[in-house]
Amino acid sequence: MIWIVFAALTAIAAITVLVPFARARREKPSESDAAADSGGSDAEVYKDQLSEVDRDAARGVLSEAEADAARIEISRRLLKAADKAQADAAAGGSRSARWPGRVVLVTAFALVPLGALGLYGWLGQPGFPDQPLSARLEASVENQDAAILIARVEQAVAQNPDDVRGWSILAPIYARQSRFADARNAYAQLLRLVGNEPQLLTDLGEVIVIENQGLVTQEAMNRFLAALDVEPSFPKARYYRALGLVQDGEAAEARAILEALQADGGPDAPWGPSVAGLLAELDAGGEALQAPQGPQTEAGAAIANLPEAERRQAIQGMVESLAARLADQPDDLAGWSQLIRSYMVLEQPQQARIALERALAFFETDNPARLRLLTIAEEQGILIGQ
């Protein structure tokens, strides 16, 4: 079957070459046609000379004997020119017209396929047998690529849906590949098999957050709350709960969770940078203007202790820094939320509206982040397009 396919492809390639060549030959005069035209021109000249001899004889310029001699010579030349034109046409047609055509035919129908076969025999592996998926899956792990290894695990869980190890391998891989539906299913299977384990619940909630481009939806929050019901001190679930509270405008409660999480982990905690970054965004939101109660970060306390004018200037600088960062990283929904609220705290509704419109322009129409931004606009009384 493969050779039939190769033969068909060769024929298509040859036809593709020959059709334009044949059209060009029909449209362009051949050398034989040019030779015939040249012969025709000589014959016309000799015919004109015969007419001229007749006219001279009629006027008495030439005697009858001289006229006959001239006619014989011109006729001889006329016959010779006609014979030469015919011979040139035949020879030229066979040499110049047919020879290029033969070269093209031989190249298209012989050299191209033979050359292709030669290259395939040199560079290819004509004797190498087919390798179906089942054979590749049975090969040793060291000789397989990542896609084949994933396929092996998928085959294993398809045969045994209760394979905890297989699902635990697939779930994070699906998440990294942005295969969110598959990741959700894998985590759901793990939860079915091992129960409400905090790590699995939090990982599933994180997949939902990533799928929604950083928005902590109610579905994701339910997973984090379920994890905290099992283990109230679980750090990752606490962080995402705080992030959701920030997005909902519950800054005070979010701050309390983040500062407790920061204190529990110490300076070397793996979640430390994320917690510090979210706290910094809360500080940039201008909560110091409202003299919040409860513990604050060191930066927030320092700002709160400044005189009114300096305090507003410091907060304005932090807000401008946040706006500059969002210009380079516009996919940060939490950052946009904080920036919009900060402008409203600073009594800059025009800047808040501009920030809102910039954020809406970035997120797609069907992105849940847009709904969150519109909700913030309604809460803050921002009129879009005004």
PENORHU-V774776 format. One record per pair of residues at least 12 apart in sequence whose C-alpha atoms are under 8 Angstrom apart, sorted by sequence separation. I is the first residue (numbers start at 1). J is the second residue. D is the distance in Angstrom with one decimal. If there is no record, write none. Layout:
BEGIN
i = <I;I>
j = <J;J>
d = <D;D>
END
This chain:
BEGIN
i = <136;137;154;171;208;225;242;288;303;340;54;153;170;171;187;224;241;242;262;288;291;322;339;340;360;53;137;187;205;206;224;261;262;359;137;171;205;242;288;289;340;153;154;170;171;187;204;205;224;225;242;283;288;323;339;340;53;153;187;205;224;258;283;322;356;53;168;205;239;279;167;168;204;205;221;238;239;336;150;167;184;221;238;319;336;50;183;202;258;356;167;168;201;202;239;289;167;184;201;221;238;289;319;336;50;183;184;216;255;319;49;50;201;202;164;201;235;162;180;216;217;255;357;46;180;198;199;216;356;46;164;198;215;286;330;353;196;197;198;285;316;352;353;46;47;162;180;196;216;251;284;331;353;46;175;198;215;330;331;178;197;198;349;196;202;206;284;285;312;43;202;236;243;284;42;198;235;239;246;333;337;344;259;43;259;284;42;43;256;337;341;252;255;281;39;40;39;39;40;39;38;39;36;35;36;36;35;36;285;35;281;284;285;32;33;282;285;286;289;32;281;285;31;32;284;32;286;32;285;286;31;32;31;30;31;31;30;18;18;247;246;18;247;17;243;247;14;13;14;11;10;10;10;213;214;215;214;215;213;214;215;215;212;212;213;212>
j = <148;149;166;183;220;237;254;300;315;352;67;166;183;184;200;237;254;255;275;301;304;335;352;353;373;67;151;201;219;220;238;275;276;373;152;186;220;257;303;304;355;169;170;186;187;203;220;221;240;241;258;299;304;339;355;356;70;170;204;222;241;275;300;339;373;71;186;223;257;297;186;187;223;224;240;257;258;355;170;187;204;241;258;339;356;71;204;223;279;377;189;190;223;224;261;311;190;207;224;244;261;312;342;359;74;207;208;240;279;343;74;75;226;227;190;227;261;189;207;243;244;282;384;74;208;226;227;244;384;75;193;227;244;315;359;382;226;227;228;315;346;382;383;77;78;193;211;227;247;282;315;362;384;78;207;230;247;362;363;211;230;231;382;230;236;240;318;319;346;78;237;271;278;319;78;234;271;275;282;369;373;380;296;81;297;322;81;82;295;376;380;292;296;322;81;82;82;84;85;85;85;86;85;85;86;88;88;89;338;89;335;338;339;88;89;338;341;342;345;89;338;342;89;90;342;91;345;92;345;346;92;93;93;93;96;97;97;104;105;334;334;108;337;108;334;338;108;108;109;109;109;112;113;331;332;333;333;334;333;334;368;369;367;368;369;369>
d = <7.4;7.6;7.5;4.9;5.8;7.4;4.5;6.7;7.7;4.8;7.3;5.8;7.5;7.6;6.7;5.0;7.8;7.4;6.7;7.9;7.1;7.3;7.4;7.6;7.3;6.2;7.6;8.0;7.6;7.1;7.5;7.8;7.8;7.9;5.9;5.0;4.4;6.2;6.7;7.4;6.3;7.9;7.7;6.7;6.0;7.9;7.7;7.0;7.1;7.5;6.6;7.3;5.1;6.8;7.3;6.5;7.2;7.4;6.1;8.0;6.5;6.1;5.6;6.9;7.2;7.1;7.5;5.3;7.6;7.5;5.6;7.8;7.2;6.3;7.8;6.9;6.7;7.3;7.4;7.4;6.5;6.6;7.9;6.6;7.4;6.2;7.9;6.2;7.1;7.5;7.1;7.0;5.4;5.5;7.6;7.9;6.4;7.3;6.6;7.2;7.5;7.6;6.9;6.6;6.8;7.4;8.0;7.6;6.8;7.7;7.3;8.0;7.1;6.3;6.3;5.7;6.8;8.0;6.8;7.3;7.7;7.6;7.3;6.2;7.8;7.6;7.4;5.2;8.0;7.5;6.9;4.3;7.6;5.9;7.1;6.3;7.8;7.0;7.2;7.7;7.8;7.7;7.3;7.4;7.8;6.8;6.5;7.3;7.7;7.0;6.1;7.5;6.5;5.9;6.5;6.5;7.8;6.9;7.7;7.8;7.5;6.6;7.2;7.6;6.9;8.0;5.2;7.0;7.8;5.7;5.7;7.7;7.7;5.5;7.6;7.3;7.8;7.1;8.0;6.7;6.9;7.3;7.9;6.7;7.5;7.5;6.6;6.8;7.4;7.2;7.5;7.6;7.7;7.8;6.3;7.6;6.2;7.4;7.8;4.7;7.3;7.8;5.7;6.2;7.0;7.9;6.3;6.1;5.8;5.7;7.1;7.8;6.7;7.0;7.0;7.2;6.6;5.7;7.7;4.3;6.8;4.4;7.6;7.0;7.1;8.0;6.5;5.3;7.7;7.4;6.2;5.2;6.8;7.5;7.0;7.4;6.7;7.6;7.7;5.9;7.4;8.0;6.6;7.4;7.8;7.9;5.1;7.8;6.5;7.8;7.8;7.9;6.5;7.3;7.0;6.8;6.4;7.7;7.7;7.5;7.4;6.2;7.1;6.4;7.3;7.2>
END
